[in-house]
């Protein structure tokens, strides 16, 4: 004999059928302040390596990774350096493109050999020479001492290959406009 089907009250059935609302994510105020301070600069760095919308996507992914690791990052002696390493690594990995640089990217690699500068020198060069930030601003973005950034900029001066950097965009503005909101 088959048992009679049991009747489930309508409220219980509705509760089971309705999808759960996604949990609200509250970001720490310190992260929100960090994001507001650095996101536009990170976007400028990404735009030097890739055009839109890829640059915005790379920064979004990188900042998501920073948010996930935020509790560990703020325990470190220099949180800005830790965050920069995550962001820079994500952008450099995602922007490895075969052939010519995508339209809108400021950095060019005409012979395909790659830019072989040490990471700190390369990043300082992009932030200072390509995006037009002062040495102090570049140091703040990277979480480095200003004197160290000035040193690597001076040491690397003249090493850039001709044609490895495109000129500023039409109108002479840097690749990313300073203070531009980060989407």
N, C-alpha and C positions, 0 to 999 in steps of 0.2 A: 504494500500500500504506500502510495506517495503522500508525503506530508503536505498538508495544505499550505499554500504560500502565505507568508506572513505579510501583513500590510505595514509599510513604513509610513509614519506620519509625514504629511507634506512638508513640514518645517525641516525635519531631518533630511529628507531627500533634497530639498533646496540647498541646504548647507553642504551636502556632499557634492552637488553638481556645480555650485558656484566656485570659480577659480579663486584661489587665495590672493589677496591683494599683496603686491610686492612690498617687502619691508621698506620703510623710509630709512634712507641712509643719512645720518647726520655726520658731517665731516667736522673734525676738530677745528676750532677757530684759527689755530696756528697754521694748519694746512691751508685754510682758505686765504689767510694773509700771505702765505708763501706763494700760493697760486697767483694771487693778484699781483704780487711783486715781480714774479719771474715768467709768467706764461707768455707775455708778448715778446720777451727777449728770446725765449725758447722757440717761439714760432718764427722769429726772424732767422735763427740758426737753421731751422728746418727748411725755411724757404730758400736759404742759400744752397741747399742740397737737393731740393725737389720742388716742383710746382704745386699749385693747389689742385685738387683737394688733398693730395697725398701728404703735404706738409702738416695740415691741420689734423689729419688722421694720426700721423706719427706722434705729434705732440699730445694728442688725446690719449693714445695708448701709453705713452711714456708717463704722463701725469697720473694715469690710472695705476700704473705700477708704483709710482711714488706714493700715492694714496694708500695702496695696499701695504706697503712697507713703512708707512709713516711712523708708527710706534718705534720701530727699530732705528729709523733714520734720526729721529730727534734725540735718541740716546747717545749718538756718536758725538765726538768732539767738534766736528764741523759738518752739520747737516746739509749745508748748501753744496759742499763737495760731493757728498754721497748722492744727493738728488741729481746733480749735474752729471755724474758718471752714469747713472741710469738713463737720463734723458739723452745724453750724447751718444751712448752706446746704441740705444734704440734707433735714433735718427741715422747714425752712420750705417747700421746694419740694414735698415729698410731702404736706404737711398742708394744702395749699390746697384747701379743701372748699367746694362751693357750699352755700348755705343755712345752716341752723343748725349749730353745732359738733356733732361726733359725741358720743354719750354718753360721759362720762368725761373729756372735754377741759375744761380749766380756763378757757381763753381763749374769750371770746365776741365775736362781731362782730354786734351786733343790727341795725345798719342797713346792713350790707354794704359800708361804705365802707373798711374795713381800718384797721388800726392804723398810723398814719403817723409813727411815731417813728423817729429814726435807729437803725441796727442796734445800736450799742453801748448806747444808752439803752434800747432795747426789750429786749435780752438781759439787761441788768442788772436791769431791772424784773421780768422773768419770774423770774429766779433769786432775786432778793431778796424781792420782794413776793408773788409767787405761790407759790414753793417754800420760802420762809422761810430762805434762806441768808444769812449775814452778808455784808457788803460784801467782806470779805477772802476768804471762800469763793467768792463770785461772781467775784471778780477771778482767783482761782486757776483756776477752770473755764475762763474766757475767755482766760487768759494775758495779762491786763492788769495795770497798776499799781493798787493799792488806792486810791490818791488819785484816779486818773482815774474809777474806778467810783463812788466816793463823790460826786465832782463831778457826774457824769451823773445819779446818783440824786437829788441835791439839785436839779439844774436841771430835771429832769423831774417833780419832786414836784408833784402837783396837776394835771398835764396829762392824766392818765388819765381817759378818759371814764367816767362812771358806768355800771355794768353790763357793762363790757368784761372784767371779771375775775369769775369765779364765786367764791363763798366757799369756804373749805376744805372738804374732804370731811367726811362725818359723823364726829363725834368730834374735830373740830378739827385733824386731822393734815394736813400739807401733801399735795399731790398725790402725790408719791412719798416713800416713807419713806426717810430718810437711812440710809445704810449697808446698804440692801437689796441682796442679791446681784443681779448683772446676769446674766440668763440667756444 
